[in-house]
Amino acid sequence: MNVMQMVEDRHARKDIGPFGVGDTVKVHVIIKEGDKERVQIFQGDVIAKRGRGLSTTFTVRKISFGIGVEKIFPLHSKSIKKVEVVRSTKVRRAKLYYLRALKGKSARLREDK
């Protein structure tokens, strides 16, 4: 085992459960305001996952007051408290960027059975 692999194993988070592209997730993010900390929840659909090892990121998209909002989260960040899977869907693509052009009922994903 090389040195980079040992460093990645030491810093990788193992408490975040498995989720995939197409899943609806709640990301609990720690927000620091001055000397206070609070947890803010960002709920939306995972439209992309990329990277390997410690550089893994995932993109979550939600509709807020009729406007699409996307955030990219590093998977192994200390600012993420936990990731909850709300519902799992069946998708046939690795990246769901086509959802950006859709709105309303056509932007829904089919639930996995």
SEMIMAR-416784 format. One line per field, with one value per residue (C-alpha): residue number from 1; residue in three letters; x, y, z. Coordinates in nm, 2 decimals, decimal comma. Layout:
BEGIN
pos	(NUM:...)
code	(ala:...)
east	(X:...)
north	(Y:...)
up	(Z:...)
***
This chain:
BEGIN
pos	(1:2:3:4:5:6:7:8:9:10:11:12:13:14:15:16:17:18:19:20:21:22:23:24:25:26:27:28:29:30:31:32:33:34:35:36:37:38:39:40:41:42:43:44:45:46:47:48:49:50:51:52:53:54:55:56:57:58:59:60:61:62:63:64:65:66:67:68:69:70:71:72:73:74:75:76:77:78:79:80:81:82:83:84:85:86:87:88:89:90:91:92:93:94:95:96:97:98:99:100:101:102:103:104:105:106:107:108:109:110:111:112:113)
code	(met:asn:val:met:gln:met:val:glu:asp:arg:his:ala:arg:lys:asp:ile:gly:pro:phe:gly:val:gly:asp:thr:val:lys:val:his:val:ile:ile:lys:glu:gly:asp:lys:glu:arg:val:gln:ile:phe:gln:gly:asp:val:ile:ala:lys:arg:gly:arg:gly:leu:ser:thr:thr:phe:thr:val:arg:lys:ile:ser:phe:gly:ile:gly:val:glu:lys:ile:phe:pro:leu:his:ser:lys:ser:ile:lys:lys:val:glu:val:val:arg:ser:thr:lys:val:arg:arg:ala:lys:leu:tyr:tyr:leu:arg:ala:leu:lys:gly:lys:ser:ala:arg:leu:arg:glu:asp:lys)
east	(0,00:0,15:0,16:-0,12:-0,36:-0,28:-0,35:-0,68:-0,79:-0,72:-0,92:-1,20:-1,54:-1,71:-2,02:-2,19:-2,42:-2,44:-2,65:-2,65:-2,75:-3,12:-3,18:-3,35:-3,13:-3,12:-2,77:-2,71:-2,45:-2,28:-2,30:-2,06:-2,19:-1,94:-1,87:-2,20:-2,26:-2,59:-2,71:-2,89:-3,06:-3,04:-3,29:-3,29:-3,21:-2,85:-2,79:-2,41:-2,13:-1,77:-1,42:-1,25:-1,11:-1,10:-1,19:-1,53:-1,81:-2,18:-2,42:-2,77:-3,04:-3,36:-3,63:-3,66:-3,95:-3,96:-3,59:-3,35:-3,06:-2,76:-2,49:-2,18:-2,07:-1,74:-1,83:-1,56:-1,59:-1,61:-1,88:-2,13:-2,28:-2,48:-2,66:-3,00:-3,16:-3,53:-3,62:-3,44:-3,52:-3,44:-3,23:-3,06:-2,79:-2,49:-2,55:-2,90:-2,81:-3,12:-3,34:-3,22:-3,43:-3,74:-4,00:-4,31:-4,43:-4,18:-3,89:-4,00:-3,80:-3,96:-3,95:-3,75:-3,97)
north	(0,00:0,33:0,65:0,83:0,53:0,53:0,90:0,87:0,58:0,78:1,08:0,91:0,92:0,59:0,71:0,84:0,57:0,46:0,68:0,72:0,95:1,00:0,96:1,23:1,32:1,55:1,69:1,82:2,10:2,27:2,65:2,87:3,21:3,40:3,18:2,98:2,67:2,54:2,27:2,36:2,09:2,10:1,85:1,77:1,52:1,40:1,48:1,39:1,21:1,25:1,19:0,92:0,89:1,20:1,42:1,27:1,53:1,51:1,77:1,82:2,01:2,15:2,39:2,68:2,93:2,83:2,87:2,58:2,57:2,34:2,28:2,08:1,90:1,73:1,38:1,36:1,72:1,79:2,05:1,77:1,62:1,34:1,25:1,09:0,91:1,02:0,81:0,61:0,63:0,42:0,62:0,51:0,77:0,86:1,24:1,39:1,73:1,72:1,79:2,16:2,21:2,04:2,18:2,06:1,71:1,62:1,69:1,41:1,09:0,74:0,58:0,25:-0,05)
up	(0,00:-0,10:0,11:-0,08:-0,02:0,35:0,38:0,19:0,41:0,73:0,62:0,43:0,60:0,65:0,82:0,50:0,36:0,00:-0,24:-0,61:-0,89:-0,90:-0,53:-0,33:-0,04:0,27:0,32:0,67:0,63:0,93:0,89:1,10:1,18:1,39:1,70:1,65:1,45:1,32:1,09:0,76:0,55:0,17:0,02:-0,35:-0,62:-0,68:-1,05:-1,06:-0,88:-0,98:-0,86:-0,67:-0,33:-0,12:-0,41:-0,47:-0,51:-0,57:-0,71:-0,56:-0,73:-0,58:-0,69:-0,45:-0,51:-0,88:-0,94:-0,97:-0,72:-0,74:-0,49:-0,52:-0,20:-0,13:0,00:0,26:0,39:0,76:0,70:0,61:0,92:0,74:0,42:0,44:0,15:0,13:-0,17:-0,43:-0,80:-1,10:-1,36:-1,68:-1,69:-1,49:-1,51:-1,50:-1,64:-1,87:-1,56:-1,59:-1,90:-1,75:-1,51:-1,34:-1,37:-1,65:-1,41:-1,18:-1,15:-1,14:-0,80:-0,77:-0,68)
***
